[in-house]
Amino acid sequence: MPAEEGTRIMVKLDDLLHERRMTLTELADRVGLTLANLSILKTGKAKAIRFSTLEAICRELDCQPGDLLAYEGRPG
């Protein structure tokens, strides 16, 4: 199966931060990531995420991994 361009995994970090009234900078400090690395995740440019990072984000945002990530299926 050939690789397709772009990712179909959507990161919903903006929505969760807005709901929690938390800034990206505050979350970066809480989870021990640089603002630049967290920004890469937020914009959907990350190629991977460590489970330890996912766990820390879920802990700080009081959410489940499925609240943070979504799969965008193939159109029609």
C-alpha positions as CSV (number, residue, x, y, z in Angstrom):
1,M,0.0,0.0,0.0
2,P,1.6,3.3,-1.0
3,A,2.1,6.0,1.5
4,E,-0.3,9.0,1.2
5,E,0.7,12.6,1.6
6,G,-0.3,14.3,4.8
7,T,-1.5,12.9,8.0
8,R,-5.0,11.8,8.8
9,I,-4.5,12.1,12.5
10,M,-5.8,15.4,13.8
11,V,-4.6,16.9,17.0
12,K,-7.3,18.8,18.9
13,L,-5.0,20.5,21.4
14,D,-6.3,24.0,20.6
15,D,-9.8,23.0,21.6
16,L,-8.8,21.3,24.8
17,L,-6.6,24.3,25.8
18,H,-9.5,26.7,25.2
19,E,-11.9,24.5,27.2
20,R,-9.5,24.4,30.1
21,R,-8.6,28.1,29.8
22,M,-4.9,27.1,29.6
23,T,-2.2,28.6,27.4
24,L,0.2,26.5,25.4
25,T,3.1,28.0,27.4
26,E,1.5,26.9,30.7
27,L,0.9,23.3,29.4
28,A,4.5,23.2,28.1
29,D,5.8,24.1,31.6
30,R,3.5,21.6,33.3
31,V,4.5,18.6,31.0
32,G,8.2,19.5,30.7
33,L,8.3,20.1,27.0
34,T,9.7,23.1,25.1
35,L,7.1,25.5,23.7
36,A,8.5,24.8,20.2
37,N,8.0,21.0,20.5
38,L,4.5,21.4,21.9
39,S,3.7,23.9,19.1
40,I,4.8,21.3,16.5
41,L,2.3,18.8,18.0
42,K,-0.5,21.5,18.2
43,T,-0.1,22.4,14.5
44,G,-0.2,18.8,13.4
45,K,3.3,18.8,12.1
46,A,4.6,16.1,14.5
47,K,5.4,12.7,13.0
48,A,5.0,10.8,16.3
49,I,4.3,11.3,20.0
50,R,5.8,9.4,22.9
51,F,3.3,7.6,25.2
52,S,5.0,9.4,28.1
53,T,4.2,12.8,26.5
54,L,0.7,11.8,25.7
55,E,0.2,10.6,29.3
56,A,1.5,13.9,30.7
57,I,-0.7,16.0,28.4
58,C,-3.8,13.9,29.3
59,R,-2.9,14.2,33.0
60,E,-2.6,18.0,32.8
61,L,-5.7,18.5,30.7
62,D,-7.7,15.8,32.5
63,C,-8.6,14.1,29.2
64,Q,-8.4,10.8,27.4
65,P,-6.1,10.2,24.4
66,G,-9.2,10.1,22.2
67,D,-10.1,13.6,23.3
68,L,-6.7,14.8,22.0
69,L,-6.4,12.8,18.8
70,A,-8.9,12.0,16.0
71,Y,-8.6,10.0,12.8
72,E,-9.9,11.6,9.7
73,G,-11.1,8.9,7.4
74,R,-10.9,8.8,3.6
75,P,-13.4,11.1,1.8
76,G,-16.3,9.4,0.1
